């Protein structure tokens, strides 16, 4: 309300208060966003689609068939959900309906036999997609484009024979990429030119034999790379140098037979969450903002064999998919302490064997105001009205 309006007295001033309240309510609706959760089910070759309604609860919306055996799933910022379909040796894209989160198939690319795509990663901004092919030790590159064919093949990177790449990650500025090679215990380092999808080799970081690098995560400041070594039950902290090269900063041993796999860092960069496949739990670490080192602060139980973690965009909740029990574990995140509080478990179909999970948040679509109402007259607060579908 203007200064003139605030200075007015009597009934004329108070007559505008309801409109102000309505305006604030409508602006609140505009600011709302909807979160959807997508689960890649390896055994029954489907994507489960859920709506999250603000308290960490998941409401089932859709079961979308995939070409076969999806092991990884991401929500691309451009509005697609993309899977690495290991059994079908394919990469698939699905268009997200922003109104209700449901999926429509947009593209399927068959990569050829023996590729066994294990994971899929989007570059910052989502314009490029990188697929780690564990079968033929390559990384496939695709451009994402809106249209009838959402994925445009754009080259391939060849790792060493038998490298068995399991995951790819980027620094937040997209300038450097890292590939975890589970088969030969190395992390390949690459540079990526601005506006280009191609990866240019920088060298290889060698881990101790038998470590088996699996999951990767880079903090939001781009200074440190965190590595889950599955076989060695170890977490590595690697400093990212000025030219993208890696040096060892710290090596933290997890309890024997935890077998850490998936890593997630909260948007503040203060907490690291680690899914421990064989221990059936999530470890919580505090990240030292000065030197990147991590300190264990707690853990929470999951279902059987948690293979993947994700955070919702607002960093309110952590979700874990449990391959062994075909369930999704749901937790509320305390952003001050980093601790997780269990809020429930969602059952997938029997023997669905969920392997990957991702979350996607979209603004609530605008709806036109109802004609003929007092609030929809030109010049009133009703012109700003937005109604959730």
C-alpha positions as a printed NumPy array, in Angstrom:
array([[  0.   ,   0.   ,   0.   ],
       [  1.311,   3.492,  -0.873],
       [  2.218,   6.23 ,   1.606],
       [ -0.914,   8.097,   0.524],
       [ -3.022,   5.044,   1.252],
       [ -1.424,   4.624,   4.672],
       [ -2.166,   8.273,   5.495],
       [ -5.869,   7.977,   4.699],
       [ -8.257,   7.728,   7.634],
       [-11.678,   6.261,   8.398],
       [-13.617,   3.598,   6.594],
       [-11.999,   4.393,   3.233],
       [ -8.609,   3.215,   4.592],
       [ -9.904,   0.026,   6.174],
       [-11.885,  -0.91 ,   3.083],
       [ -8.583,  -1.761,   1.324],
       [ -7.245,  -4.134,   4.02 ],
       [ -9.121,  -7.223,   2.71 ],
       [ -7.699,  -6.595,  -0.755],
       [ -4.204,  -6.341,   0.7  ],
       [ -4.647,  -9.649,   2.521],
       [ -5.977, -11.28 ,  -0.647],
       [ -3.041,  -9.908,  -2.612],
       [ -0.545, -11.345,  -0.139],
       [ -2.289, -14.725,  -0.254],
       [ -2.207, -14.741,  -4.057],
       [  1.475, -13.799,  -4.107],
       [  2.106, -16.661,  -1.698],
       [  0.441, -19.058,  -4.138],
       [  2.61 , -17.692,  -6.961],
       [  5.725, -18.425,  -4.92 ],
       [  4.654, -22.002,  -4.193],
       [  6.316, -24.801,  -6.087],
       [  5.455, -28.443,  -6.518],
       [  7.933, -31.255,  -5.968],
       [  7.764, -34.614,  -7.713],
       [  9.889, -37.677,  -6.969],
       [ 10.891, -40.233,  -9.612],
       [ 12.147, -43.746,  -8.841],
       [ 13.922, -46.035, -11.322],
       [ 12.854, -49.639, -10.676],
       [ 15.441, -52.017, -12.089],
       [ 13.615, -55.344, -11.842],
       [ 10.174, -54.413, -13.182],
       [ 11.568, -51.794, -15.602],
       [  9.353, -48.894, -14.572],
       [  9.599, -45.335, -13.268],
       [  7.404, -44.632, -10.255],
       [  6.14 , -41.039, -10.14 ],
       [  5.179, -39.436,  -6.824],
       [  3.941, -36.038,  -5.693],
       [  5.451, -34.633,  -2.488],
       [  2.967, -32.448,  -0.609],
       [  5.192, -30.416,   1.688],
       [  5.599, -32.793,   4.621],
       [  7.755, -35.43 ,   2.979],
       [  4.792, -37.668,   2.175],
       [  4.692, -39.274,  -1.265],
       [  1.479, -39.779,  -3.229],
       [  1.687, -42.222,  -6.153],
       [  0.775, -40.681,  -9.529],
       [  2.048, -42.926, -12.31 ],
       [  4.037, -46.006, -13.263],
       [  5.884, -45.431, -16.547],
       [  7.377, -48.418, -18.439],
       [ 11.038, -48.121, -19.492],
       [ 12.999, -50.031, -22.159],
       [ 14.56 , -52.268, -19.499],
       [ 16.506, -52.24 , -16.243],
       [ 16.911, -48.553, -15.349],
       [ 19.819, -48.189, -12.909],
       [ 20.057, -44.394, -12.726],
       [ 17.633, -41.512, -13.059],
       [ 17.976, -37.722, -13.068],
       [ 15.645, -34.762, -13.37 ],
       [ 17.185, -32.439, -15.932],
       [ 16.74 , -28.682, -15.303],
       [ 15.228, -28.304, -18.786],
       [ 12.174, -30.313, -17.752],
       [ 13.061, -33.912, -18.608],
       [ 13.533, -37.063, -16.578],
       [ 16.319, -39.21 , -18.039],
       [ 17.246, -42.822, -17.287],
       [ 20.208, -45.083, -17.98 ],
       [ 18.56 , -48.392, -18.955],
       [ 21.202, -51.03 , -18.335],
       [ 19.377, -54.149, -19.544],
       [ 18.228, -52.438, -22.744],
       [ 21.604, -50.732, -23.333],
       [ 19.638, -47.515, -23.815],
       [ 19.245, -43.942, -22.606],
       [ 15.688, -42.618, -22.349],
       [ 14.179, -39.159, -21.909],
       [ 10.706, -38.366, -20.593],
       [  8.977, -35.005, -20.727],
       [  7.666, -33.771, -17.357],
       [  4.179, -32.255, -17.297],
       [  4.749, -29.215, -15.027],
       [  1.124, -29.251, -13.878],
       [  1.017, -32.747, -12.403],
       [  4.53 , -34.217, -12.72 ],
       [  3.489, -37.073, -14.98 ],
       [  5.832, -38.32 , -17.684],
       [  5.506, -38.718, -21.442],
       [  8.227, -40.5  , -23.394],
       [ 10.302, -38.074, -25.46 ],
       [ 13.244, -40.118, -26.802],
       [ 15.016, -43.471, -26.537],
       [ 18.565, -44.006, -27.816],
       [ 19.844, -47.566, -28.104],
       [ 23.592, -47.45 , -27.51 ],
       [ 24.463, -50.883, -28.785],
       [ 25.161, -54.186, -27.023],
       [ 27.554, -54.452, -24.096],
       [ 27.405, -50.76 , -23.192],
       [ 25.449, -51.422, -19.958],
       [ 24.79 , -47.77 , -19.044],
       [ 25.173, -47.544, -15.292],
       [ 24.549, -43.885, -14.478],
       [ 23.414, -40.646, -16.069],
       [ 24.451, -37.101, -15.11 ],
       [ 23.433, -33.655, -16.351],
       [ 25.914, -30.83 , -16.748],
       [ 25.14 , -27.678, -14.73 ],
       [ 22.251, -26.033, -16.549],
       [ 21.145, -29.349, -18.004],
       [ 22.04 , -28.805, -21.669],
       [ 24.374, -31.828, -21.836],
       [ 23.926, -35.383, -20.566],
       [ 26.766, -37.797, -19.718],
       [ 26.217, -41.544, -19.43 ],
       [ 28.752, -43.818, -17.727],
       [ 28.757, -47.107, -19.652],
       [ 30.196, -49.783, -17.375],
       [ 30.089, -52.482, -20.078],
       [ 32.384, -50.944, -22.682],
       [ 34.208, -48.388, -20.482],
       [ 32.956, -45.304, -22.283],
       [ 31.078, -42.121, -21.41 ],
       [ 28.384, -41.19 , -23.929],
       [ 27.495, -37.522, -24.425],
       [ 24.102, -36.181, -25.487],
       [ 22.762, -32.693, -26.071],
       [ 19.318, -31.988, -24.614],
       [ 16.939, -30.153, -26.915],
       [ 13.248, -29.393, -26.585],
       [ 11.4  , -31.057, -29.428],
       [ 10.504, -34.459, -30.882],
       [ 13.971, -35.901, -30.177],
       [ 15.099, -34.63 , -26.797],
       [ 18.52 , -36.341, -26.839],
       [ 21.042, -35.594, -29.605],
       [ 24.161, -37.836, -29.592],
       [ 27.292, -35.708, -29.327],
       [ 30.28 , -37.999, -29.02 ],
       [ 31.83 , -40.484, -26.652],
       [ 34.813, -40.568, -24.296],
       [ 36.829, -43.766, -24.064],
       [ 38.203, -44.753, -20.678],
       [ 40.968, -47.361, -20.322],
       [ 39.894, -50.934, -21.169],
       [ 38.314, -52.494, -18.105],
       [ 37.954, -49.149, -16.332],
       [ 34.216, -49.79 , -15.763],
       [ 33.027, -46.2  , -15.175],
       [ 30.235, -45.979, -12.613],
       [ 29.566, -42.267, -12.216],
       [ 30.294, -38.78 , -13.57 ],
       [ 30.124, -35.436, -11.787],
       [ 30.931, -31.782, -12.493],
       [ 32.134, -28.721, -10.678],
       [ 29.238, -26.249, -10.247],
       [ 30.56 , -24.002, -13.019],
       [ 30.643, -26.985, -15.394],
       [ 34.289, -26.421, -16.241],
       [ 35.666, -29.719, -14.892],
       [ 34.293, -33.268, -14.944],
       [ 35.329, -36.388, -13.039],
       [ 34.638, -40.043, -13.815],
       [ 34.769, -42.78 , -11.162],
       [ 36.306, -45.895, -12.736],
       [ 35.331, -48.778, -10.504],
       [ 37.244, -51.389, -12.495],
       [ 40.755, -49.907, -12.345],
       [ 40.523, -47.777,  -9.162],
       [ 40.998, -44.414, -10.865],
       [ 39.238, -41.093, -11.226],
       [ 39.604, -39.589, -14.694],
       [ 39.867, -35.782, -14.793],
       [ 38.502, -33.702, -17.685],
       [ 38.164, -30.09 , -18.745],
       [ 35.034, -28.827, -20.489],
       [ 35.153, -25.636, -22.546],
       [ 32.345, -23.095, -22.028],
       [ 29.384, -23.884, -24.263],
       [ 30.919, -27.198, -25.359],
       [ 29.889, -30.744, -24.481],
       [ 33.205, -32.422, -25.303],
       [ 35.516, -33.521, -22.468],
       [ 39.273, -32.95 , -22.775],
       [ 41.526, -35.228, -20.679],
       [ 43.544, -33.709, -17.83 ],
       [ 44.965, -36.898, -16.39 ],
       [ 44.073, -39.676, -13.974],
       [ 44.006, -39.756, -10.18 ],
       [ 45.096, -43.215,  -8.996],
       [ 43.579, -44.684,  -5.865],
       [ 45.027, -47.578,  -3.866],
       [ 44.339, -50.93 ,  -5.57 ],
       [ 41.001, -52.429,  -4.574],
       [ 39.341, -49.203,  -3.452],
       [ 36.631, -49.239,  -6.108],
       [ 35.439, -45.619,  -6.5  ],
       [ 31.664, -45.573,  -6.864],
       [ 29.769, -42.397,  -5.907],
       [ 31.029, -38.836,  -6.519],
       [ 29.897, -35.433,  -5.252],
       [ 31.35 , -31.909,  -5.51 ],
       [ 30.547, -29.262,  -2.895],
       [ 28.647, -26.136,  -4.   ],
       [ 31.815, -24.01 ,  -3.778],
       [ 33.584, -26.309,  -6.263],
       [ 36.686, -26.747,  -4.106],
       [ 36.463, -30.415,  -3.082],
       [ 35.445, -33.726,  -4.616],
       [ 34.071, -36.442,  -2.324],
       [ 34.425, -40.088,  -3.319],
       [ 32.719, -43.208,  -1.945],
       [ 35.046, -46.187,  -2.322],
       [ 32.729, -49.17 ,  -2.26 ],
       [ 35.171, -52.037,  -1.804],
       [ 37.54 , -50.328,   0.651],
       [ 34.788, -48.844,   2.881],
       [ 36.513, -45.479,   2.552],
       [ 35.478, -41.896,   1.844],
       [ 38.012, -39.662,   0.116],
       [ 38.229, -35.877,   0.206],
       [ 40.077, -34.595,  -2.853],
       [ 41.025, -30.945,  -3.323],
       [ 40.232, -29.525,  -6.776],
       [ 43.14 , -27.388,  -7.961],
       [ 43.074, -24.233, -10.057],
       [ 43.284, -26.283, -13.251],
       [ 40.891, -29.038, -12.172],
       [ 43.514, -31.524, -11.014],
       [ 42.914, -33.574,  -7.876],
       [ 45.062, -34.016,  -4.78 ],
       [ 44.285, -36.109,  -1.725],
       [ 43.115, -34.059,   1.259],
       [ 41.692, -36.668,   3.623],
       [ 40.816, -40.355,   3.803],
       [ 38.046, -41.416,   6.197],
       [ 37.44 , -45.083,   6.934],
       [ 33.849, -46.253,   7.282],
       [ 33.136, -49.364,   9.402],
       [ 33.986, -52.639,   7.707],
       [ 31.429, -53.919,   5.165],
       [ 29.442, -50.668,   5.056],
       [ 30.099, -50.448,   1.297],
       [ 29.318, -46.752,   0.71 ],
       [ 27.827, -45.941,  -2.669],
       [ 25.613, -42.868,  -3.178],
       [ 26.68 , -39.408,  -1.944],
       [ 24.596, -36.237,  -1.542],
       [ 25.731, -32.805,  -0.287],
       [ 23.148, -30.323,   0.984],
       [ 22.968, -26.97 ,  -0.88 ],
       [ 24.698, -25.112,   1.957],
       [ 27.743, -27.352,   1.526],
       [ 27.827, -28.124,   5.257],
       [ 26.64 , -31.735,   5.289],
       [ 27.444, -34.912,   3.393],
       [ 25.061, -37.877,   3.36 ],
       [ 26.322, -41.345,   2.451],
       [ 24.195, -44.395,   1.614],
       [ 25.861, -47.506,   3.022],
       [ 24.595, -50.445,   0.998],
       [ 25.535, -53.34 ,   3.268],
       [ 24.978, -51.55 ,   6.584],
       [ 21.435, -50.517,   5.614],
       [ 21.888, -46.97 ,   6.85 ],
       [ 22.857, -43.403,   5.946],
       [ 25.956, -41.836,   7.473],
       [ 25.876, -38.086,   8.164],
       [ 29.069, -36.019,   8.036],
       [ 29.721, -32.362,   8.774],
       [ 31.945, -30.655,   6.19 ],
       [ 34.578, -28.212,   7.411],
       [ 34.041, -25.173,   5.197],
       [ 37.693, -24.131,   5.443],
       [ 39.504, -27.326,   4.437],
       [ 36.773, -29.694,   3.199],
       [ 37.468, -32.372,   5.806],
       [ 34.507, -34.349,   7.142],
       [ 33.452, -35.359,  10.659],
       [ 30.913, -38.08 ,  11.402],
       [ 27.896, -36.727,  13.32 ],
       [ 25.384, -39.577,  13.141],
       [ 23.533, -42.13 ,  11.101],
       [ 19.96 , -43.308,  10.475],
       [ 18.676, -46.757,   9.443],
       [ 17.186, -47.39 ,   6.006],
       [ 15.542, -50.372,   4.37 ],
       [ 17.555, -53.149,   2.768],
       [ 20.418, -52.152,   0.461],
       [ 20.031, -48.373,  -0.01 ],
       [ 21.465, -47.687,  -3.462],
       [ 20.64 , -44.036,  -4.085],
       [ 19.861, -40.79 ,  -2.234],
       [ 18.317, -37.494,  -3.257],
       [ 17.327, -34.183,  -1.676],
       [ 14.281, -32.16 ,  -2.602],
       [ 15.155, -28.784,  -4.13 ],
       [ 14.341, -26.857,  -0.959],
       [ 16.609, -29.187,   1.087],
       [ 13.808, -30.092,   3.471],
       [ 13.805, -33.835,   2.923],
       [ 16.157, -36.697,   2.051],
       [ 14.84 , -39.75 ,   0.213],
       [ 16.609, -43.12 ,  -0.081],
       [ 15.633, -46.025,  -2.325],
       [ 16.156, -49.48 ,  -0.869],
       [ 16.873, -52.103,  -3.51 ],
       [ 16.613, -55.067,  -1.161],
       [ 13.251, -54.194,   0.384],
       [ 11.633, -52.332,  -2.563],
       [ 10.921, -49.298,  -0.397],
       [ 11.636, -45.57 ,  -0.173],
       [ 12.855, -44.225,   3.176],
       [ 11.87 , -40.613,   3.9  ],
       [ 13.621, -38.205,   6.299],
       [ 13.228, -34.626,   7.454],
       [ 16.5  , -32.669,   7.331],
       [ 17.439, -30.33 ,  10.159],
       [ 19.464, -27.749,   8.251],
       [ 21.105, -26.462,  11.441],
       [ 22.479, -29.803,  12.654],
       [ 22.386, -31.903,   9.483],
       [ 20.573, -34.661,  11.37 ],
       [ 17.843, -36.699,   9.708],
       [ 14.542, -37.673,  11.322],
       [ 12.68 , -40.631,   9.815],
       [  9.151, -39.668,   8.761],
       [  7.999, -42.834,   7.044],
       [  8.512, -45.523,   4.442],
       [  6.833, -45.819,   1.052],
       [  6.451, -49.297,  -0.426],
       [  7.199, -49.885,  -4.087],
       [  5.737, -52.856,  -5.967],
       [  7.009, -56.218,  -4.774],
       [ 10.364, -57.045,  -6.357],
       [ 10.471, -53.692,  -8.148],
       [ 14.079, -53.384,  -6.91 ],
       [ 14.4  , -49.579,  -6.983],
       [ 17.912, -48.481,  -7.904],
       [ 17.807, -44.728,  -8.56 ],
       [ 15.842, -41.732,  -7.3  ],
       [ 15.604, -38.047,  -8.171],
       [ 13.418, -35.061,  -7.306],
       [ 12.124, -32.298,  -9.565],
       [ 10.502, -29.034,  -8.483],
       [  8.365, -26.956, -10.808],
       [  6.453, -23.702, -10.218],
       [  2.685, -23.993,  -9.956],
       [  1.267, -23.052, -13.385],
       [ -0.652, -19.784, -13.533],
       [ -4.431, -19.966, -13.857],
       [ -6.623, -17.212, -15.215],
       [ -8.903, -15.462, -12.69 ],
       [-12.569, -16.358, -12.866],
       [-14.383, -13.707, -14.953],
       [-17.199, -11.756, -13.422],
       [-15.916, -11.709,  -9.85 ],
       [-15.195,  -8.511,  -7.964],
       [-11.551,  -9.474,  -7.538],
       [-11.002,  -9.914, -11.282],
       [-11.797,  -6.322, -12.24 ],
       [ -8.94 ,  -4.49 , -13.978],
       [ -6.768,  -2.612, -11.516],
       [ -7.725,  -4.748,  -8.519],
       [ -5.505,  -7.161,  -6.606],
       [ -7.334,  -9.932,  -8.468],
       [ -5.155,  -9.299, -11.542],
       [ -2.321, -11.038,  -9.692],
       [ -4.384, -14.057,  -8.72 ],
       [ -2.914, -17.52 ,  -9.303],
       [ -4.821, -20.706,  -8.59 ],
       [ -3.202, -24.073,  -8.024],
       [ -4.506, -26.715, -10.432]])
